[in-house]
Structure formats: C-alpha cells, structure tokens
Amino acid sequence: MLILGSSCKENKQRKSLSSQVTPKPIVIDRFEQAVFEIDQKNLSQAKSAMAKKYGSFYDIYFGRIMNFGDPKNPNFDFILKDFINHPDLKNLYQDVKKTYPDTQKISEDLAPLIANYHTLYPNDSTLKVVTFISGFNNAIVTTPNYIGIGLDMFMGKNYRFYASVDFPAYITNRLSKEYISPAIAKALLNTKLPEAVQTSTLLSEMIQEGKILYGIDLLLPEVEDSLKIGYTAEQVDWCKANEGNIYKLFIEDNLLFSAEQKKYAKYLEEAPFTAGLANNSAPRIGIWCGWQIVKNYMNNNPSISFDELWKEKDAQKILKLATYKPKNI
C-alpha cells in the first residue's frame, strides 16, 4: 500500500504540470538546409541573408559549434565551401534529409516539453528551434534564444557512419529519434541547475544528476524512464531488481560520502556496464540511485517546491528527508 500511495502521489505531481499548460505548435527551422544549399555563386549575399534570418545562431554555429572562426574573416568563404562540398558531408546531408524529410514528429514531441519548461521558467524568452549538422560533434546546443538539434547525432543506432567515427554501441544505442526530446530537456535543465558544492562526494554528484532526471520527469511525464536516463528497457529492469543491492554496495564500501573520485567514478561514468559487476548490469548506477533518492525526497516532502529542490545544495539533507530505503536492503 505504501508503494502504491507513493506512486499515485508521484504521478499526480508529474501530471499536474502538464495540466497547467496548452502546448503550442513548435516551428522548427532547417538550418542545415540553409547551409548545404547556400548559393555558392552569390556567397556574400547568401551569407548576409542567412545571418539576418538566424541571428545569433549563425555566429554560434560557425564560430563555436564548427569552430570555423569569424564569418567575416576573409578565409571563411574557403572553409565554408570545403565543408559543404566535402563528399562525406554531402552524403551525410543527404542521409539526414532521407531520415528527416520533415520535422513534424519532433515538433509534436517538443510542444509539451517547451510548454512545461515555460511553466517552470515563465520569465525565459520564447525559444526558437533549429536543426543542424555538425559532423558528429554536437547533439544538442542551447542558448538563451535557441535550441539547436544536431540531426546527424540522431540517425539511429545502426547508422552507417557511426562505426567509422568509433562510437561504441552503448553510445549509438541512444542516437535515435526518440532520444531527441529527453536530450533537449536535459540540456535545458543543465543551464538552470546551480553549481554543486565545491567538495564533491559520490552522494552530492548522485543528487545533482538526480535533480536533472527529476526535472526531466516534470518536463516529459509521459516519456519512458529508459529514454530519460539513456538505458535499455533491460537495464531499467536490472536497476529495479537490484535497487537494494546497489544502495547496499555504496553503504558497505563507504562510498556515499567519499570525496575520492577515483573510488566512485565508475558508478557515474559512461560504460557498457558497471565495472566489477555482471556484464548485464546497467552503467551509471550512481546516477540512477540519485534519481530514486530525489524522487523519494519530493514525494515525501510535498511542501518543497521544484525551485527549492533546485537550490538545495545539502545532499545529506536531501538523503535524510528522502527516507530512502529500497527493498531487500
């Protein structure tokens, strides 16, 4: 009955945010088309038109994402032409067009996310959404005015070019369309989360990541947990079945309050599984555990607002008030 009651409260809390807003259609601009189909015979005029249309994202894309330097630099035209005429990149652009002939599904998925985000942060300016190609360098880019989606980073786990750039399978498993919205939610929330205390411990890092995942819960209440954390369904099941053992491991090995990153890093880092555990174990189990602690904290303390959670830097306080005790511990 306690488990059922907690679940009902959690679902009510998650759905209440969505019920406050009416999602508006999201317009997505195909910046990669403007780049790869630019009029090379009238490049100066075409660049000026692009800069006027895309504003700050024009400079961010070429200057930061692609590291081409200042578009006003005399050498920029040569760099741009080399980029858009490179055979591999031309093929990549054609593949992106085939995989994403339109952005209707992305727009539909983003509508509730953006609406929920502006409920949490009503003073933020309206965010414009653009897609781009970065040559496998960036998946999501956020600025105060833009959300940029690197479509070449969401081509499906079996996309032919991923092996050539040495992406491991545990990464390519997340490079699919369904991960776009969770990736955007995480990127947006990362810009809002206050910095953690200077002296990090396993617990403080677990809680910091758990806050992000709890925020994704609020922004995307209908999305599966596996997509939020970047697990397979089997890895989520493994974590649920071993929740008590995970927490017991952290306690018995005196890891929760350890500031020795070398001792606990493997429980937070990207990997196919957790080193020292079975090959079918989930990776990043510290992050998953932190998520459960934060959910317990919010469910057991309904007077605490999301903003208060966000600003709370005392990880031990959160753990104490969460009264977190998984099964079989």
C-alpha positions in Angstrom: 0.0 0.0 0.0 2.9 2.4 0.7 4.4 1.7 -2.7 1.0 2.3 -4.3 0.5 5.5 -2.4 3.9 6.8 -3.3 3.3 6.0 -7.0 -0.1 7.8 -7.1 1.4 10.9 -5.5 4.3 10.9 -7.9 2.0 10.5 -10.9 -0.2 13.3 -9.7 2.7 15.6 -9.2 4.1 14.9 -12.6 0.8 15.3 -14.5 -0.1 18.5 -12.6 2.5 20.5 -14.5 1.2 19.4 -17.9 -2.4 20.1 -17.0 -1.5 23.8 -16.4 -0.4 24.5 -20.0 -1.7 24.2 -23.5 1.1 23.2 -25.8 1.6 25.4 -28.8 2.9 24.1 -32.2 6.7 24.3 -32.4 8.1 25.7 -35.6 11.4 24.1 -36.5 13.8 25.8 -38.9 16.1 23.6 -41.0 19.4 25.5 -40.7 21.3 22.6 -42.3 19.4 23.1 -45.5 20.3 26.8 -45.5 24.0 25.8 -45.1 24.3 22.9 -47.5 22.0 24.5 -50.2 23.5 28.0 -50.0 24.0 29.9 -53.2 27.7 29.4 -53.7 27.8 31.7 -56.8 26.5 34.6 -54.7 28.0 33.6 -51.4 28.4 37.1 -49.9 24.7 37.9 -50.4 23.6 34.4 -49.3 25.7 34.7 -46.1 24.2 38.1 -45.3 20.7 36.7 -45.7 21.4 33.7 -43.5 23.0 35.9 -40.8 19.9 38.2 -40.8 17.5 35.2 -40.6 19.2 33.2 -37.9 20.7 36.0 -35.8 23.0 34.8 -33.0 22.7 31.1 -34.0 24.5 31.9 -37.3 27.6 33.1 -35.3 27.3 30.3 -32.7 27.1 27.6 -35.3 30.1 28.7 -37.4 32.2 30.2 -34.6 31.6 27.7 -31.8 29.9 24.5 -33.0 32.0 24.1 -36.1 35.0 26.3 -35.0 35.3 28.0 -38.4 36.1 31.3 -36.8 34.5 34.7 -37.5 32.3 34.5 -40.6 33.6 38.0 -41.5 37.1 36.6 -41.8 38.3 36.6 -45.5 39.3 32.9 -45.2 35.8 31.9 -44.0 34.4 31.5 -47.6 37.0 28.9 -48.4 36.4 27.0 -45.2 32.6 27.0 -45.8 32.9 25.8 -49.3 35.3 23.0 -48.3 32.8 22.0 -45.6 29.6 21.8 -47.7 31.4 20.3 -50.7 33.2 17.5 -48.8 32.0 14.2 -50.2 31.4 12.6 -46.8 29.5 15.6 -45.5 27.4 15.9 -48.7 26.5 12.2 -48.2 25.7 12.9 -44.5 23.4 15.7 -45.5 21.5 13.5 -48.0 21.2 10.9 -45.3 19.8 13.4 -42.9 17.2 14.6 -45.5 16.1 11.0 -46.0 15.8 10.2 -42.3 14.2 13.5 -41.6 12.2 14.6 -44.7 10.2 16.7 -42.3 10.3 17.6 -38.6 6.6 17.1 -37.7 7.2 14.3 -35.2 10.0 16.3 -33.5 7.7 19.3 -33.3 4.8 17.3 -31.8 7.2 15.8 -29.2 8.7 19.2 -28.3 5.4 21.0 -27.9 4.5 19.7 -24.3 8.2 19.9 -23.3 8.5 23.5 -24.2 5.1 24.3 -22.7 6.1 22.7 -19.4 9.5 24.3 -19.5 7.9 27.8 -19.7 5.6 26.9 -16.8 8.7 26.2 -14.7 10.6 29.2 -16.1 7.9 31.7 -17.1 10.4 34.6 -17.4 12.5 32.9 -20.1 12.2 34.2 -23.6 10.5 32.1 -26.3 13.0 29.6 -27.6 13.4 29.2 -31.4 14.2 25.7 -32.6 16.7 24.9 -35.4 18.2 21.8 -36.7 21.8 21.5 -37.9 24.6 19.1 -38.9 27.9 19.3 -37.1 29.8 16.2 -38.4 29.0 14.2 -35.2 30.3 16.9 -32.8 27.2 18.2 -31.1 23.8 16.6 -30.4 22.0 19.5 -28.6 23.0 23.1 -28.3 21.1 25.6 -26.1 21.4 29.4 -26.0 19.2 32.0 -24.3 17.2 32.2 -27.5 17.7 28.9 -29.4 17.5 25.2 -29.1 19.7 23.6 -31.8 19.3 19.9 -32.7 22.2 18.1 -34.4 20.2 15.7 -36.5 23.3 13.8 -37.5 23.5 12.7 -33.9 20.1 11.0 -34.0 20.3 8.9 -37.1 19.5 5.5 -35.5 21.9 3.1 -33.7 22.8 1.3 -36.9 23.6 4.3 -39.0 26.5 3.5 -41.3 28.8 6.4 -40.4 28.7 5.9 -36.6 31.1 2.9 -36.7 33.6 4.9 -38.8 33.8 7.6 -36.1 34.3 4.9 -33.4 31.1 5.5 -31.5 30.7 2.5 -29.1 27.5 0.6 -29.1 26.4 1.9 -25.7 26.5 5.4 -27.1 24.9 4.6 -30.5 22.0 3.0 -28.7 21.0 6.5 -27.7 21.5 8.1 -31.2 17.9 7.7 -32.3 14.9 9.9 -32.8 13.1 9.0 -29.6 16.0 10.4 -27.6 15.8 13.9 -29.0 13.2 15.3 -26.5 14.9 13.8 -23.4 18.3 15.2 -24.6 16.8 18.7 -25.1 15.1 18.5 -21.6 18.5 17.6 -20.0 20.3 20.3 -21.9 17.8 23.0 -20.9 17.8 21.9 -17.2 21.6 21.8 -17.1 21.7 25.5 -17.9 19.4 26.2 -14.9 20.9 23.9 -12.2 23.1 25.8 -9.7 26.6 24.5 -9.3 27.1 21.9 -6.6 29.3 22.4 -3.6 32.9 22.7 -4.3 33.9 19.5 -2.5 32.1 16.7 -4.4 31.2 13.3 -3.0 29.5 10.4 -4.6 26.3 11.4 -2.9 26.5 15.0 -4.0 27.1 14.0 -7.6 24.3 11.4 -7.4 21.9 14.1 -6.1 23.0 16.6 -8.7 22.3 14.2 -11.5 19.1 13.0 -9.8 17.8 16.6 -9.8 18.2 16.8 -13.6 16.3 13.5 -14.1 13.6 14.6 -11.7 13.3 17.8 -13.8 13.0 15.7 -16.9 10.2 13.8 -15.2 8.3 17.1 -14.9 9.0 18.2 -18.5 8.3 14.8 -20.1 5.9 13.0 -17.8 4.8 10.6 -20.5 8.2 9.5 -21.7 9.6 6.2 -20.6 12.3 6.2 -17.9 14.7 4.3 -20.2 14.8 7.3 -22.6 15.3 9.8 -19.8 18.4 8.2 -18.4 19.6 6.6 -21.7 19.2 2.9 -20.7 17.7 0.0 -22.5 14.5 -1.4 -21.0 16.5 -4.4 -19.8 18.9 -2.1 -17.9 16.0 -0.3 -16.2 14.6 -3.7 -15.1 18.1 -4.7 -13.8 18.2 -1.5 -11.7 14.8 -2.1 -10.3 15.6 -5.7 -9.4 18.9 -4.7 -7.8 18.0 -1.4 -6.2 18.7 -2.7 -2.7 22.0 -4.2 -3.7 23.1 -1.0 -5.4 22.5 1.1 -2.4 23.9 -1.6 -0.1 27.1 -1.6 -2.2 27.5 2.2 -1.7 27.0 1.9 2.0 29.1 -1.1 2.7 32.0 0.2 0.7 31.8 3.6 2.4 31.3 5.3 -0.9 28.4 7.6 -0.3 30.3 10.3 1.5 33.7 9.6 -0.2 35.4 12.6 -1.9 37.9 10.3 -3.6 36.6 10.4 -7.2 38.8 7.5 -8.3 36.9 5.2 -6.0 33.4 6.0 -7.2 33.9 7.4 -10.7 32.9 4.0 -12.3 29.4 4.4 -10.9 28.8 7.6 -12.7 30.7 7.3 -16.0 29.6 6.2 -19.4 30.2 2.5 -20.0 28.6 -0.6 -21.4 28.0 -1.9 -17.8 29.3 -1.2 -14.3 32.9 -2.4 -13.9 33.1 -5.0 -11.2 29.5 -6.1 -11.6 27.9 -8.5 -14.1 28.1 -7.8 -17.8 24.3 -7.4 -17.9 24.4 -4.7 -15.2 23.4 -1.1 -16.0 26.1 1.6 -16.2 25.9 4.9 -14.2 24.1 3.2 -11.4 25.0 6.1 -9.1 23.0 8.4 -11.2 20.0 6.1 -11.3 20.2 5.7 -7.5 20.4 9.5 -7.1 17.3 9.8 -9.2 15.4 7.5 -6.9 16.5 9.4 -3.8 15.4 12.8 -5.3 12.0 11.3 -6.2 11.6 10.0 -2.7 12.6 13.4 -1.3 10.0 15.2 -3.3 7.2 12.6 -2.8 7.8 12.5 1.0 8.0 16.3 1.3 5.1 17.7 -0.8 5.6 21.3 0.6 9.0 21.5 -1.1 8.8 23.2 -4.4 10.8 22.4 -7.5 12.7 25.7 -7.2 13.6 24.8 -3.6 14.8 21.4 -4.7 16.9 23.1 -7.4 18.6 25.5 -4.9 19.2 23.0 -2.1 22.9 22.2 -2.0 22.9 20.0 1.1 22.9 16.4 -0.4 22.9 14.8 3.0 19.8 16.8 4.0 18.1 15.5 0.8 19.1 12.0 1.6 17.9 12.2 5.2 14.5 13.7 4.3 14.1 11.3 1.4 14.0 8.4 4.0 15.2 6.3 1.1 15.2 2.6 1.8 14.9 0.3 -1.2 13.7 -3.2 -0.9 15.9 -6.1 0.2 18.5 -3.9 1.9 
